[in-house]
Amino acid sequence: MYTYSTYIKYLAPLIIVIIIGVFVINVATHGTIQHPGKPLYTKHCEQCHGEKGEGIRSLVPPLAQADFASTNFDSLPCWITNGISRPITVNGQLFDQPMYGIKLDEVQTANIISYMNDEFLKTDRTANSIWVKKQ
């Protein structure tokens, strides 16, 4: 007679193989896996900062290779949550358009920052919800 541990012993590897199979099929049918911050960036940030982080001329600063955001990386959670209402200089250009804060939880904020960093800022920093909460 088989015991519970015997069933687990043989069933666990099978379940792992099934999960991996579903993952592979998902990637094969849908392409690459989307960054969890991309839909949040698209919804909350893209309209002003642009799809490629290019900003809007002299109105909205770029995020792509933005020295101000890279240098002040620890302030990103505060800016996303509370906005910025003072002039800032990004890549040598002055911007005096207010940025309004958005209400997101720590995980969503970390996902947006992680996406922006991976796509635009290219720093060696990382963002997670624990770090966001401490900022």
C-alpha positions as CSV (number, residue, x, y, z in Angstrom):
1,M,0.0,0.0,0.0
2,Y,1.3,3.5,-0.9
3,T,1.7,6.1,1.8
4,Y,1.0,9.8,1.5
5,S,4.8,10.6,1.2
6,T,5.1,8.1,-1.6
7,Y,2.4,9.9,-3.6
8,I,4.1,13.3,-2.9
9,K,7.5,11.8,-3.9
10,Y,6.2,11.0,-7.4
11,L,3.6,13.7,-7.8
12,A,5.8,16.7,-6.9
13,P,8.2,16.3,-9.9
14,L,5.2,15.8,-12.2
15,I,3.6,19.0,-11.0
16,I,6.9,20.9,-11.5
17,V,7.1,19.6,-15.1
18,I,3.5,20.6,-15.8
19,I,4.2,24.2,-14.4
20,I,7.3,24.5,-16.5
21,G,5.4,23.2,-19.6
22,V,2.7,25.8,-19.1
23,F,5.3,28.5,-18.8
24,V,7.1,27.4,-22.0
25,I,3.8,27.2,-23.9
26,N,2.9,30.7,-22.6
27,V,6.2,32.2,-23.8
28,A,6.0,30.3,-27.1
29,T,2.5,31.6,-27.9
30,H,2.7,35.1,-26.5
31,G,6.3,36.0,-27.0
32,T,8.4,37.4,-24.2
33,I,7.0,37.9,-20.8
34,Q,6.0,41.5,-20.2
35,H,7.6,43.4,-17.3
36,P,5.1,43.9,-14.5
37,G,5.8,47.7,-14.5
38,K,5.1,48.2,-18.2
39,P,1.3,48.3,-18.0
40,L,1.5,50.6,-14.9
41,Y,4.0,52.9,-16.7
42,T,1.7,52.9,-19.8
43,K,-1.4,53.8,-17.7
44,H,0.2,56.4,-15.4
45,C,3.3,57.8,-17.0
46,E,3.5,57.3,-20.7
47,Q,1.1,60.0,-21.7
48,C,3.5,62.7,-20.5
49,H,6.9,61.0,-20.4
50,G,6.4,59.1,-23.7
51,E,6.5,55.5,-24.7
52,K,10.3,55.5,-25.0
53,G,10.8,57.9,-22.1
54,E,11.5,60.8,-24.4
55,G,9.4,63.4,-22.5
56,I,7.6,66.3,-24.3
57,R,10.1,68.9,-25.5
58,S,10.5,71.6,-22.9
59,L,7.3,70.7,-21.0
60,V,8.0,67.2,-19.5
61,P,11.4,65.9,-18.8
62,P,12.7,62.8,-20.5
63,L,13.3,59.6,-18.5
64,A,15.7,58.1,-21.0
65,Q,19.2,58.6,-19.8
66,A,17.9,61.3,-17.4
67,D,20.7,62.4,-15.1
68,F,18.3,64.0,-12.6
69,A,16.4,60.7,-12.0
70,S,19.6,58.6,-12.0
71,T,21.4,60.9,-9.5
72,N,18.3,61.1,-7.2
73,F,17.2,57.5,-7.6
74,D,16.2,57.3,-3.9
75,S,13.6,60.1,-4.5
76,L,11.7,58.3,-7.2
77,P,9.1,56.7,-4.9
78,C,8.4,60.1,-3.3
79,W,8.1,61.8,-6.8
80,I,5.7,59.1,-8.1
81,T,3.6,59.2,-5.0
82,N,3.6,63.0,-4.3
83,G,4.7,64.5,-7.6
84,I,7.1,67.4,-8.1
85,S,6.1,71.0,-7.9
86,R,9.4,72.7,-8.3
87,P,11.7,73.5,-11.2
88,I,14.2,70.7,-12.0
89,T,17.1,70.5,-14.5
90,V,17.3,67.3,-16.5
91,N,20.2,66.7,-18.8
92,G,21.0,70.4,-18.7
93,Q,17.5,71.6,-19.5
94,L,15.2,73.4,-17.1
95,F,11.7,72.0,-16.6
96,D,9.1,73.9,-14.6
97,Q,5.9,71.9,-15.3
98,P,4.4,70.2,-12.1
99,M,4.2,66.5,-12.0
100,Y,1.2,65.2,-10.1
101,G,1.5,62.2,-7.8
102,I,-0.3,59.0,-8.3
103,K,-1.7,56.7,-5.7
104,L,-0.1,53.3,-6.0
105,D,0.9,50.7,-3.4
106,E,4.6,49.8,-2.7
107,V,4.6,46.9,-5.1
108,Q,3.2,48.9,-8.0
109,T,5.6,51.8,-7.3
110,A,8.5,49.4,-7.2
111,N,7.4,47.8,-10.5
112,I,7.2,51.2,-12.3
113,I,10.6,52.2,-11.0
114,S,12.1,48.9,-12.0
115,Y,10.6,49.2,-15.5
116,M,11.8,52.8,-15.9
117,N,15.3,51.8,-14.7
118,D,15.5,48.8,-17.0
119,E,14.1,50.7,-20.0
120,F,15.3,54.3,-19.6
121,L,17.6,55.1,-16.7
122,K,20.0,52.1,-17.1
123,T,21.4,52.4,-13.6
124,D,22.8,49.4,-11.5
125,R,20.1,50.1,-8.8
126,T,17.2,47.9,-8.0
127,A,13.8,48.6,-6.6
128,N,11.5,46.4,-4.6
129,S,8.5,47.1,-2.3
130,I,10.6,47.0,0.9
131,W,13.0,49.6,-0.5
132,V,10.0,51.8,-1.7
133,K,8.4,51.6,1.8
134,K,11.7,52.8,3.4
135,Q,12.0,55.8,1.1
